[in-house]
Amino acid sequence: MTIGWRRNPSAPQADPALIAALRDIPVALLSDNMARSTGSFGLTPYHRPRPLAGTAVTVKTRAGDNLTVHRAFEFCRPGDVLVVDGGGDLTQAVIGEIMATYAESIGIAGIVLDGALRDVAAIRAHDFPFYARGVTHRGPYKAGPGDINVPVSVGGMLVQPGDIIVGDEDGLVTIAPAEAAEIIALARAQADKEASTIQSIKEGRFDRSWISAQEAKMQS
């Protein structure tokens, strides 16, 4: 199919057990165990706090145009995350309250938009996960072109169709399903270690000797 109008099938959904586990792990812990070099920046959560996890259905659309986003709803299954690469454009809103309400009604787990939204007050009143680059009142065009289920970049983060998207108030990461179990195990181990550290602070036995050792190492 012509580039700019590609309509690829959605990738298989990730294991529901992996999705459930990732939804309960802070994004910061996941990021720490992915070399701290992945994940989004510059995208803001506009919803009431609620964790996000689901399989990515991706859209690459012309800046300020949402025709392909409307078509992409047909490719989304309950539990999927709609990931829209709008090129970071903030001149026209790509998604607003009506589209967000429809997305939630068909079971989509959340929306990630590297572009502008509108109707921000209405969206902030709900806990349907919605991340975006920014806000404008100016509405979208509906002319295309746009591709569905192709690799996209949102917030500096490469997303492949079928990746697992995880988000919370700190931001978003994307995880290949084949790597999810290992990352979950590492993040859970770190969570236990951090809980022990916090307990040591509360009990007045927090060991800060590592700072001098690290300074010496960096100066050698």
C-alpha positions in Angstrom: 0.0 0.0 0.0 1.2 3.5 -0.7 3.4 5.1 2.0 1.3 7.6 3.8 -1.8 5.4 3.6 -0.5 2.1 5.0 -3.0 0.1 7.0 -1.1 -2.8 8.7 -2.7 -5.4 11.0 -2.2 -4.8 14.7 0.5 -6.9 16.4 -0.6 -9.6 18.8 -1.5 -8.3 22.2 1.0 -8.9 25.0 0.3 -11.4 27.7 -2.3 -10.0 30.1 -0.3 -11.2 33.1 2.6 -9.1 31.9 0.4 -6.1 31.4 -1.1 -6.4 34.9 2.3 -6.7 36.5 3.7 -3.7 34.6 0.7 -1.6 35.6 1.7 -2.0 39.3 5.4 -1.0 38.8 6.5 2.6 38.9 7.9 3.8 35.6 11.0 5.1 37.3 11.9 1.5 38.4 11.3 0.2 34.9 13.5 3.0 33.5 16.3 2.3 36.0 16.4 -1.3 34.8 16.5 -0.3 31.1 19.8 1.5 31.3 18.0 4.8 32.1 18.3 5.6 28.4 14.8 4.9 27.1 11.4 6.4 27.6 9.7 9.6 26.7 10.4 13.2 27.5 8.2 16.3 26.9 4.9 14.5 27.1 2.6 15.4 29.9 -0.2 13.4 31.5 -3.5 15.3 31.3 -5.7 12.9 33.2 -6.3 12.3 36.9 -3.5 9.9 38.2 -4.0 6.4 37.0 -1.3 3.9 35.7 -1.2 2.9 32.1 -0.1 -0.3 30.5 -1.1 -1.9 27.2 -0.1 -3.1 23.7 0.7 -0.3 21.3 -1.3 0.4 18.2 0.7 3.1 16.4 -0.3 5.9 14.1 2.0 8.3 12.0 -0.1 11.2 10.9 0.5 14.5 9.2 0.9 17.4 11.7 -2.5 18.7 12.8 -4.5 16.1 10.9 -6.6 13.3 12.6 -8.2 11.4 9.7 -5.9 8.4 10.2 -6.4 8.5 14.0 -10.2 8.1 13.4 -9.5 5.1 11.1 -7.0 3.6 13.7 -9.8 3.1 16.2 -10.8 0.1 14.1 -7.4 -1.5 14.7 -7.6 -1.1 18.5 -8.8 -3.9 20.8 -9.8 -3.5 24.4 -6.6 -3.0 26.4 -4.6 -1.5 23.6 -2.8 1.9 23.8 -3.2 4.2 20.9 0.2 5.8 20.2 0.1 8.8 17.8 3.1 10.4 16.2 2.0 13.9 15.2 5.5 15.2 14.8 5.3 17.2 18.0 3.2 19.8 16.2 1.2 22.2 18.5 -0.5 24.3 15.9 -3.7 22.2 15.6 -5.2 19.8 18.1 -5.3 16.2 16.9 -7.6 14.7 19.6 -10.2 16.2 21.9 -12.9 15.2 24.3 -15.1 13.4 21.7 -12.4 11.2 20.4 -11.0 10.5 23.9 -14.5 9.6 25.1 -15.0 7.2 22.1 -11.6 5.6 22.7 -12.5 4.9 26.3 -15.9 3.5 25.3 -14.3 0.8 23.1 -11.9 -0.3 25.8 -8.7 1.4 24.8 -6.4 1.6 27.8 -5.1 5.1 27.0 -3.7 7.5 24.4 -0.2 8.8 23.9 0.0 11.7 21.5 3.1 13.6 20.3 1.0 16.5 19.3 -1.6 18.8 20.7 -4.9 17.9 22.4 -7.8 20.2 23.2 -10.8 20.2 25.6 -8.2 19.8 28.3 -10.5 20.7 31.2 -12.8 17.8 30.3 -10.0 15.4 29.9 -8.4 16.4 33.2 -11.7 15.6 34.9 -11.4 11.9 34.0 -8.8 9.2 34.8 -8.6 7.9 31.2 -4.9 8.0 30.6 -4.0 10.7 28.1 -0.4 11.9 27.4 0.3 14.7 25.0 2.9 17.2 23.9 0.7 20.3 24.6 -2.7 22.0 24.2 -4.4 24.3 21.7 -8.0 25.2 21.0 -7.4 25.1 17.2 -9.1 22.0 15.7 -7.7 19.4 13.4 -7.7 18.9 9.6 -9.1 15.7 8.2 -7.3 15.1 4.9 -4.5 12.7 5.7 -2.1 11.1 4.9 -1.2 8.8 7.7 0.0 5.3 8.4 -1.3 2.7 10.9 0.9 0.2 12.7 4.3 1.4 11.6 7.3 2.3 13.8 6.8 5.8 15.3 8.6 8.2 17.6 6.7 9.9 20.5 8.5 12.1 23.0 11.9 10.9 21.6 10.9 7.3 22.2 10.8 4.7 19.4 7.6 2.6 19.5 7.1 -0.5 17.5 3.6 -1.9 16.9 3.0 -4.5 19.6 5.4 -2.9 22.2 4.1 -2.6 25.7 3.5 1.0 26.7 3.7 1.8 30.5 3.0 5.2 32.0 2.4 7.0 35.2 2.9 10.5 36.6 6.6 10.4 35.9 6.3 9.6 32.2 6.3 6.7 29.7 8.5 3.8 28.7 8.1 1.2 26.0 9.1 -2.4 26.4 9.4 -5.2 23.9 7.1 -8.1 25.1 10.0 -10.6 24.9 12.0 -8.5 27.4 9.1 -7.7 29.8 9.4 -10.6 32.2 13.1 -9.9 32.9 12.5 -6.2 33.4 9.7 -6.9 35.8 11.9 -9.2 37.9 14.7 -6.6 38.0 12.3 -3.8 38.9 10.6 -5.8 41.7 14.0 -6.6 43.1 14.9 -2.9 43.1 11.6 -2.0 44.7 12.4 -4.4 47.6 15.9 -2.8 47.9 14.5 0.7 47.9 11.9 -0.2 50.5 14.7 -1.4 52.8 16.6 1.8 52.2 13.6 4.0 53.1 13.1 1.9 56.2 16.7 2.5 57.2 16.2 6.2 56.8 13.2 6.1 59.1 15.2 4.1 61.7 18.2 6.5 61.5 20.7 3.9 60.2 21.0 5.0 56.6 24.5 4.4 55.3 25.9 7.4 53.3 29.5 6.2 53.2 29.2 5.3 49.6 29.3 9.0 48.6 32.9 9.4 49.7 33.9 6.2 48.0 32.2 7.2 44.8 33.8 10.7 44.8 37.2 9.0 45.2 36.5 6.7 42.4 35.5 9.5 40.1 38.6 11.5 40.9 41.0 8.6 40.3 
